[in-house]
């Protein structure tokens, strides 16, 4: 595992100044163990930590396990019970951080049928107070099982932080230093029995078992179910390969319903995807995805939620990387998905790869859409200064069936060209989607005037926006493209790390 120096960096794009204040001392990159070589051991380096008043609390709250101290003795390490089967509150206390010791499971899996929960399976609510820090070591993770909830409801001035032991001990800014968060719900997913030829009206048999961890299951018949709240939350240095092709992400949303609140959430330095949605209907707003290694925003298995105000960038990923990878992977009939993914994204910035990054020959695109996905992208920017990275790739004949994906008020500025047209798979599709009459898209000729990577300048403010409320009732009406309308738009300030004016990650 190779660390990086935490130094200030200013990145100048070939088509406009994009000053990036990234993690550590105003700027840095995050390194990854590389594809197929996720972190497998170690606890991170020594160094400073933050403990409120700089002194560890003398004990742990009732119900938590005293595991000694971390961060050079400045924080008391209090273990969260590995199985939470009743309502438990994680209280804020100066000088205290809470350890995910191995695996913490909130509740027991209650099955796919919300009207008939599995007999004997206990549900629980894990409530985390504003300002609390929760941490884990290599491969340690938190899972919220079907029928249970997490309520992590921070504030702009006191966000809730999920991070690694490496980070608390002052180690270098690394990816994949703990497992991350898994939220498993009972909303519909496209993973049905092999005999299914159409998506069932009551999809209790359509569920997924995470093979590497068979106690984790998601999917069911409750599209409006709530799995809790994530608001004003940071998730740092997460991601872990449990088994080949089975990874934990920064946050994994499996069959999560749209009664769940996800708002003002940052995922930084994920070793796999920052966020991945396996089916479900959950909506998200004010999402900051920084320095991930695989994909920023990944969808699979019939995801039908919406996302608005998304800052999504990474500089030097080592895997096949996209800001958005939209798939319908799951059960099919006649080559088409039984439940077609229909993610909708409005007001976003995608920035992938620096001009000087020596990318390998694998695929990297700003947006990839495949396997029958019908995604709608509105009011967005896709920017890359790297000549190996095109803006958009569309794969699979089922992706272009009616109703087709939609792009409205989306502009491209990629040194690798607007489209990927060299793979022999739907080569004409990207242009067909972008050049729709009246769409207000721009494939070439856009020159970014962004500041600090994602804040609109003159060329962005001059673009015509699309009213997103016609695509999703979740969307708020807006009159600008991009995620941040200008210097007076400060929704990302105060609760994030690594951005301009924020603390380092």
N, C-alpha and C positions, 0 to 999 in steps of 0.2 A: 504494500500500500504506500503510495507516494503522496505526501502532503503538498500543499501549496503555500507560498508565502502570503501573508495577509498584507497586501500593499494597495495603495490607491492606484487606480487605473482609469485612464480616459480613453475611450474607444471612439475613433473617428470613422464614420462610414464614408464610403466612396460617394454617396449621394446625399450627404447631409450630416451634420454633427449629431452623433448619438452618444451623449456622455453617459456612461453606465457607472453608477455607483453601486458596485456589487458587494459581495460579502467580505467583511473583514477590513477594518480601517478605511472604509469608504470604497473598497473595490477589490475583487479578486476573482479567480475562477475556482471551481470546485473540481476535484479529481475523482475519478471513478476507478474501481477495481477492474473495469473492462468487461466486455461481453463474456458471459459464461464464467466469470471469475469474481463473483460477488464476495464481499468480505466474509471470512470464515473464522476469524479469531482476533484476539487482542482487545484491549480496553481503552485504547487511545492514549495520548501523551499526557504528561503532567502540565500544569499551568494554572493560570488564574481562573476563578469562577466568580459568580455573583451570588451573594447570600444575603441580600437585603442590607443588614447592618454589618456584614462581613463576619458574622459569628454563627455557627451552627446552633440550632435549637437543641435543648438539652434532652428531649425525648420525642416520641411520636404520639399523634393523637390515638385515642382508643380505637381499636380495630385495625391498626396498621402495625407493621413489623419493623422494629428498629434494626436496620442493617448497617449501622455505623455512620461514617461521614464520607463525603465526596468533595470534589472541588477544593483540594488542599485543606480539608477540614472546615470549610466555610459553610457547608450545607449538611444537615442531617438527612440521611437517606432512609425514607420510610416506605416499606414495601406494601403495595396494594395487594389484598388477598387474591390468590390466583383464580378463585371462582367466587364471583359476586352473585349471591342468590336472593338478596333483598335490596332495598334502597340504601345506597351508601353515598355519603357526601365526602369529597376530598376537600378539606378546608384549607384556605390560604393561611399560612403562618410564616413570618420572616424566618430565614435561616433553614427552611425545609424544602426538600424536593422529594417527589414520590416516585418510587421505582416500580417499573414493570419487571418483575422478577421471573423470567422464563416466559410464560404466557399468562395474560390476565383475560379471563372470559367473563363477560357481563351476561348473566343468565345462562340458561340451558336451551338448546335448540327446541323450539316449540312446533316445528314442522311447517308445512307449506299452506295449511288451511287455517286462515285467521278465525273462521267461525267454529273450528273444532281443534283447538290447540292439543298438542301431543300430551297424553295423560302423564302426570308426574313431573313434567318438565317445568322448572321454576323460572319465572321472569324476574327482572331486576331493572333498576334505574341507577346508573352511575352519574352523579352530579359533581362537576368540578367547578370550584369557585374561581372568579376572576383573579388573575395574577399568579395562579398556581403553575409550577413547572413539574411536568411528568417526564421521566426519562427511561430509556432502556439500553441494554447492551446488544451485542451482535446476536441476531436472530430472534430477539425478544419482541413480542408484539401484543397489541390489544385487540380483542375481537368482541364486537357486540352482536350477540346471537339473535336469531329470529324471535320476535316477541318481546325483546328488551330494548332499552333506550340508553343513550348517552346524552347528557345535558352539559355541554361545555360552552357556557354562555359568558364570554369575557366582555371586556369593554375596550374602546380605542386606547385608553390610557393604561389598561391592565389586561393585556391579552393573555390567554392561556397558551403555554408553550409546551409542545411535545418535542423532545430532542433526545440526544444520545449521551451516554456516559462520556464518550470522547469529547463532546462539546462542553459538557460541564467541567471536565478536567482540563479545559483550555487547550485541547489538541488542535491539530490543523483542520481546516474545513474540508471534510471528506464526505463522500456519498456512502450510503449503505451501512451505516453504523448501528442501526437497530431495525426491527422488522416493519414498523409502521402501524397503521390503524386499519382494521377491517370492520366494515359495518354490513351485516347480513340482514336483509329484510325479506318481506313476503310479497313484494310487487312482482308482476309478471316478467318472466325471462324466456328467451327463445332457446330453451334446452329441454326438448320434449322426448318422449319415448320414440324408438325407431319406427313404430307402426303408425305414428301420427302423420296425416297428410294435410291437415289444416290446424291452425292454432285453436285450441279448445276454448269454449266460453268460460269454463271454470278450470283454470290451468294449474290445479294442485299437483298434477303429475309432471309439470315442467319445472324442474329444479336442478340445481347444480351442486355436486359434491366436490369440494376441493380435495383432489386425490391425495396430495401430500399431507394434508391435515384433515382426515375424514370427518372430524367433528364439526367442521365448518361447512354449512349448507346455506344456499339462498334460493329465492324464487317462491312464487305462490300466487294467491288470488286476491291480494290486497293492494291495489295500485295507489290508494290514498293514505296508506298507513304511515305513521310517524315512527322513525327510529331515533328521534331526539333532535338535538340542536348542536350545530357547530357554528359558533359566531365569535368573531375576533379571536382567531386561533392561528398559531404558527405550528407547522410540522416540519422539522429539520432533520436532515441526514438519514432519512429512512430508506427502506427498500432492502429486500433480501431474497435470494433465490433458494427456495425451499427444496426444490427438485428441478431437474431439467424441464424448462418451459413452464414452470409453475413458480411465479414470483409474487412476493408481496410488494406493494407499491407504497408511495407516500401515504395515500388514502385509497383503499379499495372499497368501492360501493357495489355490493352485490344484491341486486333485486331490491333496492331501497325505494320506498314510496315517496310520493310528493307531499305528504304531510310532514316530512323531515325538513328542517330549516338549515340551510348551508349558506352562510353570508359572511363576508369579510374573513376569508380563509387564505392563508399563504402556505404553500408547500415548497420548501427549498432544499435543493441538493438530494433529490431522490435518485437511488441507484437504478431503478427501473422507470416506471411512469410516475409522474407527479400525482395524477389522479386517473383512475380507471373505473369505468362504469360498466358493469356486467348486467345488462337489462335494467329493469326498473324505470321509475318515472320521476326520480328526484330532480328538483331544479336547484340551480346554484347562482349566486350573484356576488359580485366583488371578489373575484378569484385572482390570486397572484401566484403564478407558477414560475419558479426561477431555478435555473442551473440544474435541470433534470438531465438524465442520461439516455433514456430511450424515447419516450413521448411525453409531451406535456399533458395532453388531454386525450384519453383513449376511450373508445366506446366499443362494446361488443354485445352480442346476445339480445338484441332487440331493445336497446335503450331508447326511450322516447321523451327525455327531459329537455329542459332549456337552460341556457347559461347566458348571463348578461354581465358585461363589464369584466373582461378577462385580459389580464396582462400575462403574456406567455412567452418566455424566452430562455434560451440557453446558448452558451458561447462555443463550447468544445466537447460535445458529446462523443462517446466512443461506440455507441450502438447505432442501429438503423433508426434514425431519429426524425420525428415530425412534431411540429407544434400540436397538430390535430391528426390523429389516426382514427378514422371512423369506419367501423366494421359492423356487420350483422352476424358475425360468425355464430353458429349454433345449428339448430335443426332446419333442414331444407326439404322442399318437395318440388321436383321438377327443376332443380337448380335455383329456386328462389327461396329466400328465408320464410319460415312459417310466420314469424313476427318480424317485420322489417324495422330496423333501427331508423329512428327519425329524430336525431339530435338537432336542436336549433340553437345557434350561437349568434348573439348580437353584441356589437360594440366590443371589439377585440383588437389586440395587437399581437401579431406573431412575429418574432424575430429569432432567426435560427442561424447561428454560425458566423464567426468573424471572417473577414476577408483573408486573413493570414492563417486560419486554421487548416492544418494539413489533414483533411478528411480522407478516409480510405475510399475504396471503390464501392462500398455498400450504398444502399439507397438512403437518401435524405431528401425530404420535401417539406415545404411549409405545411401543406395539407395533403393527406392521402385519404381517399374515400374508396371503399371496395365492398365486395360480397353482398351487394344488394342494398347498401345503406342509402337512405334518402336524407341527406343532411341539408339544412338551410343555414347559410352564412350571410349575415347582414352587417353592414356598417363596420367593416373591418379593414385592417392593414396587414399585409404579408410582406416582410422585408428580409432579405439576406444579401450580404455583401460577398458571399462565397460563390465562386464560379461553379462549384459542384452541386449547388442546391437550386432547383427550380421551385416555383411557388406552389404548383398544383399538379396532382397525379390522380387520375380516375381509372380504376381497374374493375373488370368484370362486367359482362353484358347485363347482368341483373341489376347493376347499379344505375343503368340508364333507362330502365323501363319507366313508364308513366305511373304515377307522377314523378317527374325527375327531381333531382336535387336542385336547389335554388341558390343563386348568388345575387345579392342586391347591395349596391353601394359598397363594393369591395374593391380595393386597389392593390396592385402588385408592384413590387420593386425588387426583383431577384436577379442577381448577377448570373445565375444559372438559367435564366429565361423564365417566362411566365408559366410554361407547361413542361411536364415530362412527356416526351413523345418518342422515346427510343426503345420502349419495352414491347412494342407490338400488341399492346392490350388497351383498347379503347383510346387510341392515339388522338382521335378527333374530338373526344368527349370534353376535355377541359375547355377548349375554345368554344364549343357549342353551348356550354353552360354560361360562360363569362360574357359572350357577345350577344346575349338575348336583348332584343330591342327594349329600350326604356329601363334597363337594369341599373344604369348609373355605375357600372363597373369600369375598371381601367386596367388592362393587362400590361400595357407598356406606357411609358411617358410620365409616370408619377415619380417625382423627386421628393424623397422624405425631407421634411423640416422638423422632425421630432427632436425634442430635447429630453435628456435623461432616459433615452431608449423608447419611452412610451407616451410622452406628453405632447399633445398636438401643437404644431406650429401653423404658419400661414397656409401652407399647401394642403394640410389636412382640414383646417377649418373652412377652407373654400370649397370642399366637396359637398355634393348634395346627399343628404341622409335619407334613409328609408324608414317609414314608421313601422317599428317592429311589432306593434300590438296586433297587426293583421296576421302575424305568423304564430303568435303565442300569447295567451292571456296573462302569462307570467311576466312578460316583458313590460318594462316601463317605457312610455313614450319618450323619444329622444330626437334631437335635431342635429346630431353630429356623428361622424364616423370615429372609429378608434375607441379606446377604453377610457381615456382621460381627455376631456375637452380642451384643456389649456391650463396655464399656471395657477388659475384660481380654483381649479377642480382638485380637491385634496382628499378624496375618499380613501386613498391608500396611505395617508400620513398618520403616524403615531402608533400604529399597531404592527407594522411590518418590520423586517430586518433587511439590511443590505441594499435598500433603495436610497436614493439621494436624500440626505438629511436624516436617515434612520441609523439605528445602531447597526454594527456589523453582525453578520450571521455566524 
